């Protein structure tokens, strides 16, 4: 069964954000992805 999944992984290899939904038609909101990326340490 396909799942929509988005992972944001820091440079240290630690998963910082996860979006998973059993409904493959749903995706992570782009604004939420950008917000999570902005929280990462450079």
Backbone as a printed PyTorch tensor [residue, N CA C, xyz], in Angstrom:
tensor([[[ 0.8410, -1.1690,  0.0000],
         [ 0.0000,  0.0000,  0.0000],
         [ 0.8920,  1.2410,  0.0000]],

        [[ 0.6950,  2.1540, -0.9310],
         [ 1.5230,  3.3640, -0.9700],
         [ 1.1580,  4.3250,  0.1610]],

        [[ 2.1690,  4.9970,  0.6710],
         [ 1.9850,  6.0200,  1.6980],
         [ 2.6950,  7.2840,  1.2620]],

        [[ 2.0700,  8.4200,  1.5110],
         [ 2.7390,  9.6970,  1.2770],
         [ 3.6240,  9.9510,  2.4870]],

        [[ 4.9090, 10.1890,  2.2660],
         [ 5.8210, 10.4310,  3.3790],
         [ 6.8110, 11.5190,  2.9940]],

        [[ 7.0510, 12.4170,  3.9230],
         [ 8.0580, 13.4610,  3.7660],
         [ 8.8870, 13.4650,  5.0440]],

        [[10.2040, 13.3750,  4.8750],
         [11.1200, 13.4050,  6.0080],
         [12.0670, 14.5780,  5.8170]],

        [[12.3270, 15.3010,  6.8940],
         [13.3520, 16.3440,  6.8820],
         [14.4260, 15.8690,  7.8400]],

        [[15.6340, 15.7360,  7.2990],
         [16.7480, 15.1790,  8.0530],
         [17.8340, 16.2340,  8.1580]],

        [[18.2800, 16.4750,  9.3930],
         [19.3250, 17.4590,  9.6320],
         [20.6690, 16.9730,  9.1140]],

        [[21.6360, 17.8910,  9.0540],
         [22.9830, 17.5560,  8.5870],
         [23.6380, 16.5070,  9.4860]],

        [[23.1770, 16.4090, 10.7370],
         [23.7150, 15.4330, 11.6760],
         [23.0870, 14.0510, 11.5150]],

        [[22.1590, 13.9220, 10.5530],
         [21.5230, 12.6420, 10.2770],
         [20.3010, 12.3460, 11.1270]],

        [[19.8850, 13.3050, 11.9700],
         [18.7250, 13.1170, 12.8290],
         [17.4610, 13.5830, 12.0980]],

        [[16.4250, 12.7720, 12.1640],
         [15.1570, 13.1420, 11.5500],
         [14.5460, 14.2750, 12.3660]],

        [[14.2680, 15.3880, 11.7230],
         [13.7520, 16.5770, 12.3950],
         [12.2510, 16.7620, 12.2120]],

        [[11.7100, 16.2250, 11.1340],
         [10.2890, 16.3850, 10.8640],
         [ 9.8240, 15.2120, 10.0100]],

        [[ 8.5960, 14.7590, 10.2940],
         [ 8.0280, 13.6350,  9.5510],
         [ 6.5730, 13.9390,  9.2240]],

        [[ 6.1960, 13.6540,  7.9910],
         [ 4.7930, 13.6800,  7.5940],
         [ 4.5080, 12.3470,  6.9200]],

        [[ 3.5560, 11.6030,  7.4670],
         [ 3.1300, 10.3210,  6.8720],
         [ 1.6180, 10.2710,  6.9470]],

        [[ 0.9960,  9.8690,  5.8520],
         [-0.4550,  9.7530,  5.8320],
         [-0.8470,  8.5190,  5.0450]],

        [[-1.7480,  7.7530,  5.5900],
         [-2.2070,  6.5300,  4.9190],
         [-2.9480,  6.8370,  3.6240]],

        [[-3.5030,  8.0340,  3.5180],
         [-4.1710,  8.4500,  2.2800],
         [-3.1060,  9.0220,  1.3470]],

        [[-2.7140,  8.2500,  0.3400],
         [-1.6260,  8.6410, -0.5530],
         [-1.9030,  9.9410, -1.3120]],

        [[-3.1400, 10.4010, -1.3060],
         [-3.4730, 11.6400, -2.0050],
         [-3.1380, 12.8810, -1.1860]],

        [[-2.9000, 12.7090,  0.1120],
         [-2.5570, 13.8370,  0.9770],
         [-1.0440, 14.0010,  1.0270]],

        [[-0.6010, 15.2310,  0.9840],
         [ 0.8250, 15.5350,  0.9990],
         [ 1.1070, 16.5750,  2.0770]],

        [[ 2.3480, 16.6740,  2.4690],
         [ 2.7530, 17.7010,  3.4250],
         [ 2.5490, 19.0740,  2.7820]],

        [[ 2.0930, 20.0180,  3.5740],
         [ 1.9000, 21.3770,  3.0720],
         [ 3.2610, 22.0270,  2.8520]],

        [[ 3.4810, 22.6650,  1.7040],
         [ 4.7640, 23.3110,  1.4350],
         [ 5.1720, 24.3190,  2.5160]],

        [[ 4.2230, 25.0740,  3.0490],
         [ 4.5500, 26.0560,  4.0910],
         [ 5.0880, 25.3620,  5.3420]],

        [[ 4.5550, 24.1930,  5.6750],
         [ 5.0420, 23.4490,  6.8370],
         [ 6.4460, 22.9020,  6.5940]],

        [[ 6.7270, 22.5000,  5.3690],
         [ 8.0650, 22.0170,  5.0250],
         [ 9.0690, 23.1580,  5.1430]],

        [[ 8.7270, 24.3120,  4.6040],
         [ 9.6150, 25.4730,  4.6760],
         [ 9.8550, 25.8610,  6.1260]],

        [[ 8.8200, 25.8680,  6.9320],
         [ 8.9590, 26.2120,  8.3440],
         [ 9.9070, 25.2450,  9.0570]],

        [[ 9.7850, 23.9670,  8.7880],
         [10.6700, 22.9790,  9.4160],
         [12.1020, 23.1680,  8.9440]],

        [[12.2850, 23.4840,  7.6760],
         [13.6440, 23.7110,  7.1500],
         [14.2770, 24.9500,  7.7700]],

        [[13.4850, 25.9800,  8.0040],
         [14.0040, 27.2130,  8.5970],
         [14.4500, 26.9890, 10.0420]],

        [[13.9060, 25.9830, 10.7050],
         [14.2650, 25.6900, 12.0860],
         [15.5710, 24.9130, 12.2130]],

        [[16.0680, 24.3600, 11.0870],
         [17.3100, 23.5940, 11.1230],
         [18.4950, 24.5170, 11.3760]],

        [[19.4800, 23.9990, 12.1150],
         [20.7150, 24.7510, 12.3070],
         [21.5230, 24.7050, 11.0190]],

        [[22.1340, 25.8280, 10.6430],
         [22.9370, 25.8320,  9.4010],
         [24.1830, 25.0020,  9.5040]]])
